[in-house]
Amino acid sequence: MSMALLAQAALRGLRRRLGPPWENAEAALSMFEAARDLRAEDPARRRKLELDGLTILRAIATHHYGPY
């Protein structure tokens, strides 16, 4: 499953649980979509965007479920 699809699934789950404050998940999704668009053009930038998106999703998970 691609990171963009994982982010979309996470976003859907957050919207159900949290209601309106899903901006962080949408920011992560935007980073994954931008990384997808840069697939062949700039691999280093693509990787940075993917890592930034994962960092945002990790922060959301840690905030809601704790570190473990």
C-alpha positions in Angstrom: 0.0 0.0 0.0 1.4 3.4 -0.9 2.1 6.1 1.7 -0.6 8.3 0.1 -3.2 5.5 0.6 -2.1 5.0 4.2 -2.4 8.7 4.8 -5.8 8.8 3.3 -6.9 5.9 5.5 -5.4 7.7 8.6 -7.2 10.9 7.6 -10.6 9.1 7.3 -10.1 7.5 10.7 -9.1 10.8 12.3 -12.1 12.6 10.8 -14.4 10.0 12.4 -12.7 10.2 15.8 -11.9 13.9 16.1 -14.4 15.7 14.0 -13.1 19.0 12.5 -9.5 19.2 13.7 -7.9 17.0 11.1 -5.5 19.7 9.7 -2.3 17.8 10.7 -3.4 14.6 8.9 -4.3 16.7 5.8 -0.8 18.3 6.0 0.7 14.8 6.0 -1.4 13.7 3.1 -0.3 16.8 1.1 3.3 15.9 1.7 2.7 12.3 0.4 0.9 13.6 -2.6 3.7 16.1 -3.4 6.2 13.3 -3.0 4.3 11.1 -5.4 4.3 14.0 -7.9 8.1 14.3 -7.6 8.7 10.6 -8.0 11.2 10.7 -10.9 12.2 14.4 -10.9 13.8 14.8 -7.5 14.3 11.6 -5.5 16.0 13.4 -2.6 13.2 16.0 -2.2 10.6 13.2 -2.5 12.2 11.2 0.3 12.3 14.3 2.5 8.6 14.9 1.9 7.8 11.3 2.7 9.8 11.5 6.0 8.1 14.7 6.9 4.7 13.2 6.3 5.5 10.2 8.4 6.8 12.5 11.2 3.4 14.3 11.3 1.5 11.0 11.4 3.7 9.7 14.2 3.1 12.9 16.2 -0.6 12.5 15.8 -0.5 8.8 16.9 1.7 9.6 19.9 -0.5 12.5 20.9 -3.7 10.3 20.8 -2.3 6.9 21.9 0.9 7.6 23.8 4.4 6.5 22.9 3.8 2.8 23.1 
